[in-house]
Amino acid sequence: MFDFTSDTGLHIVSFAQELLMQQTTTPLRVAEALRKAFPGTDSVLLSEAQTLASNRIKASFLGSWTKDALFTDTMLQQCSHPKLSRIHAAEFPKDSCVVEVCTGAGIDTAALAAVVPSVTTFDIDERVVQYTRHNLQVRGISNVDVICADAATEDLPPANIWSDPSRRSQDKRVVDPESYAPPLSFIEHASGAHMAGVKVSPATHIPTAWVGEYTGVGWQCQELVLWRNCNKPRVACVVVDPSNGKVVRWIPPDLGPEKITEVPASQLLGARMIEPHPAVLRTGTLAHAFAANHLVGVDTTIALGFSESANEQVRFPHREYVVQDIVSADFKSVNKLIRHYHLDSGTQIKKRGFHLEPTVIRRKLKFVKSGTAGILMFTRNRERRICMLLQRKNKGMEL
């Protein structure tokens, strides 16, 4: 196995990265340039170097981590956002040691190493282990022992456990944590009375012995983290605003109605529309959240909240809009609205509980050639399909 962590290997990867970042280049041209620059080098190795360089560029959201870093395709898929990694790592007691099961890209590993005295991390992929050792070394991280072994077959030391198992099988997402390698039951047994945290699919049902935190950066719910043997609520969500680094933890109310209170669309004109963050939706407590924040809905099954109050604070992560107009969702009425407000093709199409996809809807609309970009929300009010013209109240995310 060629050592891409050597000076020669890193030089080839960096050279390929420089080529890939040129605006006029193509992957084929980069491959040809690599063969000319490194004659006699196996074409398979050069292809792998090009992949490593491409992955380094794709991992730009990691910031300084991309400098001299090496990522396989699998490592890139499992990359944790550094801000989320630091949040998860901070949950562990600072005087404890942590065993990490499934090293992944090493982002979580580094975050843990910054909090606890020592980390022992296991991964069965030899190349992942090699690259992680390199990535940690170039950052001066020395309190991590990276072991190439199947943690499920090892006699793990008694310690707190962190695990980020692969949630893909043959390029398909896996939801059942018992189908992960290792399965959730192994982590539960291995951790014993110690604290444990495991990343799973956001679509996973929270098991009885665990509590869950739905986490996200920006307007995405990236993962569900299951915790055990810790002082946490049954369900919560943690959202990071990447524009300013602000972190918000939201705990749903324990009590509330079973359904969202529905009102006629005619009462929503001029109201604030609240679009909950996807992590809030995942908690399954939307009716409780709406009631606690004095919000009503356009339909009992649709995740859109409305408030007549212009200033009352909504205490969960969300986006805010103002409802400017409401018409029937037949395209004759919508196109009349488009002409009236001079909406052009830059208009955003959104839908909630509507039978057509935005791409299909857009093809049926007749925008003006030079006008204003708006926001059209196609949704449902009881049995009636409606279209709302919205104005974004702010560009960022309300947390």
C-alpha positions as CSV (number, residue, x, y, z in Angstrom):
1,M,0.0,0.0,0.0
2,F,1.5,3.3,-1.1
3,D,2.0,5.8,1.7
4,F,0.3,9.0,0.9
5,T,1.3,10.4,4.3
6,S,4.9,10.4,3.1
7,D,6.5,13.6,1.8
8,T,6.3,12.2,-1.8
9,G,2.6,11.2,-1.3
10,L,1.6,14.5,0.2
11,H,3.5,16.4,-2.6
12,I,1.5,14.4,-5.3
13,V,-1.8,15.1,-3.6
14,S,-1.1,18.8,-3.2
15,F,0.0,19.1,-6.8
16,A,-3.3,17.5,-7.9
17,Q,-5.2,19.8,-5.6
18,E,-3.6,22.9,-7.3
19,L,-4.6,21.5,-10.7
20,L,-8.1,20.8,-9.7
21,M,-8.6,24.3,-8.3
22,Q,-7.8,25.9,-11.6
23,Q,-11.0,27.2,-13.2
24,T,-10.3,25.9,-16.7
25,T,-9.3,22.4,-15.8
26,T,-11.2,19.1,-16.0
27,P,-10.6,15.7,-14.2
28,L,-9.2,14.3,-17.5
29,R,-6.7,17.1,-17.9
30,V,-5.6,16.8,-14.3
31,A,-5.0,13.0,-14.8
32,E,-2.9,13.8,-17.9
33,A,-0.9,16.5,-16.1
34,L,-0.2,14.1,-13.2
35,R,1.1,11.4,-15.6
36,K,3.4,14.0,-17.2
37,A,4.6,15.4,-13.8
38,F,5.2,12.0,-12.2
39,P,6.4,9.7,-15.1
40,G,6.7,6.1,-14.1
41,T,4.2,6.4,-11.2
42,D,1.4,3.8,-11.3
43,S,-1.7,5.3,-12.9
44,V,-3.9,3.7,-10.1
45,L,-1.8,5.6,-7.5
46,L,-2.2,8.9,-9.4
47,S,-5.9,8.3,-9.6
48,E,-6.1,7.8,-5.9
49,A,-4.1,11.0,-5.3
50,Q,-6.5,12.9,-7.5
51,T,-9.4,11.5,-5.4
52,L,-7.7,12.5,-2.2
53,A,-7.1,16.0,-3.6
54,S,-10.7,16.3,-4.7
55,N,-11.9,15.2,-1.2
56,R,-9.7,17.8,0.4
57,I,-11.4,20.5,-1.7
58,K,-14.9,19.1,-0.9
59,A,-14.0,19.2,2.8
60,S,-13.5,23.0,2.7
61,F,-16.2,23.5,5.3
62,L,-13.8,22.0,7.8
63,G,-11.7,25.2,7.6
64,S,-8.1,24.7,8.7
65,W,-8.6,21.0,8.9
66,T,-8.3,20.7,5.1
67,K,-4.6,21.9,5.1
68,D,-2.5,18.8,4.4
69,A,-5.4,16.5,5.5
70,L,-6.2,13.2,3.8
71,F,-9.8,11.9,3.4
72,T,-11.0,8.7,1.7
73,D,-14.5,8.8,0.2
74,T,-15.9,7.1,3.3
75,M,-14.1,9.5,5.6
76,L,-15.5,12.5,3.7
77,Q,-19.1,11.0,3.9
78,Q,-18.7,10.7,7.7
79,C,-17.2,14.2,8.2
80,S,-18.7,15.9,11.2
81,H,-19.0,19.6,11.2
82,P,-16.3,20.8,13.6
83,K,-18.8,23.0,15.6
84,L,-21.0,20.0,16.2
85,S,-18.0,17.9,17.1
86,R,-17.0,20.4,19.8
87,I,-20.5,20.5,21.2
88,H,-20.7,16.7,21.5
89,A,-17.2,16.5,23.0
90,A,-18.0,19.1,25.6
91,E,-20.6,16.7,27.1
92,F,-17.9,14.4,28.5
93,P,-16.4,15.0,31.9
94,K,-13.0,16.7,31.5
95,D,-11.3,14.3,33.9
96,S,-12.5,11.2,32.0
97,C,-11.0,9.1,29.2
98,V,-13.0,8.3,26.1
99,V,-13.1,5.3,23.8
100,E,-14.2,6.1,20.3
101,V,-15.7,3.4,18.2
102,C,-15.4,4.1,14.4
103,T,-12.8,6.8,13.9
104,G,-14.3,8.2,10.7
105,A,-12.6,11.4,9.6
106,G,-11.1,12.1,13.0
107,I,-12.9,15.4,13.5
108,D,-14.8,14.0,16.5
109,T,-11.5,12.5,17.7
110,A,-9.7,15.8,17.7
111,A,-12.6,17.5,19.5
112,L,-12.6,14.9,22.2
113,A,-8.8,15.1,22.5
114,A,-9.2,18.8,23.3
115,V,-11.5,18.1,26.2
116,V,-10.4,14.8,27.9
117,P,-6.9,13.6,29.0
118,S,-6.8,10.7,26.5
119,V,-8.8,9.1,23.6
120,T,-8.5,5.6,22.3
121,T,-10.2,5.3,18.9
122,F,-10.9,2.1,16.9
123,D,-11.5,1.6,13.1
124,I,-11.2,-1.5,11.0
125,D,-10.1,0.3,7.8
126,E,-6.3,0.4,7.7
127,R,-6.3,3.4,5.4
128,V,-8.7,5.4,7.6
129,V,-6.4,4.7,10.6
130,Q,-3.3,5.8,8.6
131,Y,-4.9,9.0,7.4
132,T,-6.3,9.8,10.8
133,R,-2.9,9.4,12.5
134,H,-1.5,11.8,9.9
135,N,-4.3,14.3,10.3
136,L,-3.9,14.4,14.0
137,Q,-0.1,14.5,13.9
138,V,0.0,17.5,11.6
139,R,-2.2,19.3,14.1
140,G,0.0,18.5,17.1
141,I,-2.6,16.2,18.7
142,S,-0.7,13.7,20.8
143,N,-3.1,12.3,23.4
144,V,-4.9,9.9,20.9
145,D,-4.2,6.3,20.4
146,V,-5.5,5.2,16.9
147,I,-6.0,1.5,16.7
148,C,-6.7,-0.6,13.6
149,A,-9.1,-3.2,14.9
150,D,-12.8,-4.1,15.1
151,A,-13.9,-2.6,18.4
152,A,-16.6,-5.3,18.7
153,T,-14.0,-8.0,19.0
154,E,-11.8,-6.0,21.5
155,D,-11.8,-6.1,25.2
156,L,-12.6,-2.4,25.6
157,P,-11.3,-0.6,28.8
158,P,-14.0,0.7,31.1
159,A,-14.6,4.3,29.9
160,N,-17.1,6.6,28.4
161,I,-17.8,5.8,24.8
162,W,-18.4,7.9,21.7
163,S,-19.4,6.2,18.4
164,D,-20.1,7.5,14.9
165,P,-20.8,4.3,12.9
166,S,-21.3,4.4,9.2
167,R,-24.9,4.9,8.3
168,R,-24.6,3.7,4.7
169,S,-24.7,0.3,3.1
170,Q,-24.0,0.0,-0.6
171,D,-24.7,3.8,-1.0
172,K,-28.0,3.5,0.8
173,R,-28.8,5.1,4.1
174,V,-29.4,2.8,7.0
175,V,-31.9,3.8,9.7
176,D,-32.0,0.8,12.0
177,P,-29.1,1.3,14.5
178,E,-28.9,-2.5,15.0
179,S,-27.8,-2.7,11.4
180,Y,-24.8,-0.5,12.0
181,A,-21.3,-1.9,12.6
182,P,-21.1,-2.2,15.5
183,P,-24.8,-2.3,16.4
184,L,-26.3,0.0,19.1
185,S,-26.8,-2.9,21.4
186,F,-23.0,-3.4,21.5
187,I,-22.4,0.2,22.5
188,E,-25.1,-0.1,25.2
189,H,-23.5,-3.3,26.6
190,A,-19.9,-2.1,26.3
191,S,-20.5,1.2,28.0
192,G,-22.1,-0.4,31.1
193,A,-22.6,2.3,33.7
194,H,-20.5,4.7,31.8
195,M,-21.7,7.6,29.6
196,A,-22.2,6.8,25.9
197,G,-23.0,8.9,22.9
198,V,-23.9,7.5,19.4
199,K,-24.6,9.3,16.2
200,V,-27.5,7.7,14.3
201,S,-29.9,8.6,11.4
202,P,-32.3,11.4,12.3
203,A,-35.1,9.1,11.1
204,T,-34.2,6.6,14.0
205,H,-36.7,6.1,16.7
206,I,-35.2,6.9,20.1
207,P,-34.8,3.6,22.1
208,T,-36.2,3.4,25.6
209,A,-32.8,3.3,27.3
210,W,-31.5,6.3,25.5
211,V,-32.3,10.1,25.2
212,G,-31.9,11.9,21.9
213,E,-30.6,15.2,20.6
214,Y,-31.4,16.3,17.0
215,T,-28.5,18.4,15.8
216,G,-27.9,20.6,12.8
217,V,-25.8,23.3,11.3
218,G,-27.6,26.0,9.2
219,W,-31.0,24.8,7.9
220,Q,-30.4,21.1,8.1
221,C,-30.8,18.4,10.7
222,Q,-27.6,16.4,10.1
223,E,-28.0,13.8,12.8
224,L,-29.6,12.4,15.9
225,V,-27.2,11.8,18.8
226,L,-28.3,9.1,21.3
227,W,-27.0,9.5,24.9
228,R,-27.2,7.3,27.9
229,N,-26.1,7.5,31.5
230,C,-26.2,11.3,31.4
231,N,-28.4,14.1,32.8
232,K,-30.3,15.1,29.7
233,P,-34.0,15.5,28.7
234,R,-35.7,12.7,26.8
235,V,-35.6,14.8,23.6
236,A,-34.0,18.1,22.5
237,C,-32.5,19.8,19.5
238,V,-29.2,21.7,19.1
239,V,-28.8,24.1,16.2
240,V,-25.7,26.0,15.1
241,D,-26.0,29.2,13.0
242,P,-22.9,29.1,10.8
243,S,-23.1,32.8,10.1
244,N,-22.2,33.8,13.6
245,G,-21.5,30.5,15.4
246,K,-24.4,30.9,17.8
247,V,-25.6,27.7,19.4
248,V,-29.1,27.2,20.6
249,R,-30.4,24.2,22.6
250,W,-34.2,23.8,22.6
251,I,-36.1,21.5,24.9
252,P,-39.7,20.8,23.8
253,P,-42.5,21.4,26.3
254,D,-43.6,18.3,28.2
255,L,-47.3,19.0,27.8
256,G,-49.6,20.4,25.1
257,P,-52.3,19.6,22.7
258,E,-52.1,16.5,20.4
259,K,-52.9,18.5,17.3
260,I,-52.1,22.0,15.9
261,T,-54.9,24.5,16.2
262,E,-56.2,25.2,12.6
263,V,-57.7,28.5,11.5
264,P,-59.2,29.6,8.1
265,A,-56.7,31.0,5.6
266,S,-58.6,34.3,5.6
267,Q,-57.3,35.0,9.1
268,L,-53.7,34.6,8.1
269,L,-53.3,37.6,5.8
270,G,-50.7,39.9,7.2
271,A,-49.7,37.4,9.9
272,R,-46.1,36.3,10.7
273,M,-45.5,32.8,9.3
274,I,-43.1,30.6,11.3
275,E,-41.2,27.8,9.5
276,P,-39.7,25.5,12.2
277,H,-36.2,24.2,11.8
278,P,-36.0,20.6,10.5
279,A,-34.5,19.6,13.9
280,V,-37.6,20.9,15.6
281,L,-39.8,18.9,13.3
282,R,-37.8,15.7,14.1
283,T,-38.7,16.0,17.8
284,G,-42.3,15.1,17.1
285,T,-43.5,17.8,19.5
286,L,-44.7,20.5,17.0
287,A,-48.2,20.8,18.4
288,H,-46.8,21.4,21.9
289,A,-44.3,23.9,20.5
290,F,-46.9,25.8,18.6
291,A,-49.2,26.0,21.6
292,A,-46.4,27.2,24.0
293,N,-45.6,30.0,21.5
294,H,-49.2,31.0,20.8
295,L,-49.0,29.8,17.2
296,V,-51.9,28.5,15.0
297,G,-51.7,26.5,11.9
298,V,-53.0,26.5,8.4
299,D,-53.7,22.7,8.7
300,T,-53.4,20.3,11.6
301,T,-50.9,18.2,9.7
302,I,-48.7,20.9,8.2
303,A,-45.6,22.3,9.9
304,L,-46.3,26.0,9.4
305,G,-47.1,28.3,12.3
306,F,-48.8,31.7,12.3
307,S,-48.9,34.6,14.8
308,E,-50.9,37.8,14.8
309,S,-48.3,39.3,17.1
310,A,-45.6,41.3,15.3
311,N,-43.1,41.1,18.2
312,E,-43.8,38.1,20.4
313,Q,-40.6,35.9,20.5
314,V,-40.8,32.3,19.2
315,R,-38.7,30.1,21.4
316,F,-37.5,27.5,19.0
317,P,-35.2,27.7,15.9
318,H,-37.1,28.9,12.9
319,R,-37.4,31.2,9.9
320,E,-39.9,34.1,9.8
321,Y,-42.0,35.5,6.9
322,V,-44.9,37.8,6.5
323,V,-48.0,36.7,4.6
324,Q,-48.6,39.4,1.9
325,D,-51.4,37.7,0.0
326,I,-53.4,34.5,-0.3
327,V,-55.1,33.0,-3.4
328,S,-56.5,29.7,-4.5
329,A,-53.7,27.4,-5.7
330,D,-55.2,27.0,-9.2
331,F,-52.7,28.3,-11.7
332,K,-55.0,30.9,-13.2
333,S,-55.3,32.6,-9.8
334,V,-51.5,32.2,-9.1
335,N,-50.5,33.7,-12.5
336,K,-52.9,36.6,-11.9
337,L,-51.1,37.2,-8.5
338,I,-47.7,37.0,-10.3
339,R,-48.8,39.7,-12.8
340,H,-50.2,41.9,-10.0
341,Y,-47.0,41.8,-8.0
342,H,-44.7,41.7,-11.0
343,L,-42.9,38.5,-9.9
344,D,-40.0,37.3,-12.0
345,S,-38.3,33.9,-12.5
346,G,-36.1,34.6,-9.4
347,T,-39.2,33.8,-7.3
348,Q,-38.7,30.9,-4.8
349,I,-41.3,28.1,-4.9
350,K,-41.9,26.3,-1.6
351,K,-44.5,23.7,-0.7
352,R,-46.0,22.1,2.4
353,G,-48.6,19.4,2.1
354,F,-49.1,20.1,-1.6
355,H,-49.5,17.4,-4.3
356,L,-47.0,18.9,-6.8
357,E,-43.2,19.3,-6.6
358,P,-41.7,22.8,-6.9
359,T,-40.1,22.0,-10.3
360,V,-43.5,20.9,-11.7
361,I,-45.2,24.0,-10.2
362,R,-42.6,26.3,-11.8
363,R,-43.3,25.0,-15.3
364,K,-46.9,26.0,-14.9
365,L,-46.2,29.6,-13.8
366,K,-45.8,32.6,-16.1
367,F,-43.4,35.1,-14.5
368,V,-42.8,38.6,-15.8
369,K,-39.5,39.2,-17.6
370,S,-38.2,42.0,-15.4
371,G,-39.7,42.2,-12.0
372,T,-39.2,41.3,-8.3
373,A,-38.2,38.0,-6.8
374,G,-40.8,36.8,-4.3
375,I,-41.6,33.6,-2.3
376,L,-44.7,31.5,-3.1
377,M,-45.8,28.9,-0.6
378,F,-48.2,26.2,-2.0
379,T,-50.0,24.5,0.8
380,R,-53.4,23.3,2.1
381,N,-56.0,24.9,4.3
382,R,-58.4,22.1,5.4
383,E,-59.6,20.7,2.0
384,R,-58.6,23.8,0.1
385,R,-55.3,24.2,-1.8
386,I,-53.9,27.7,-1.4
387,C,-50.9,29.8,-2.5
388,M,-49.4,32.4,-0.1
389,L,-47.1,35.2,-1.2
390,L,-44.5,35.6,1.5
391,Q,-41.9,38.2,2.4
392,R,-38.9,37.0,4.3
393,K,-38.6,38.9,7.5
394,N,-34.9,38.4,7.8
395,K,-32.1,36.7,5.8
396,G,-30.7,34.6,8.7
397,M,-32.2,32.1,11.0
398,E,-34.1,33.0,14.1
399,L,-32.8,31.1,17.1
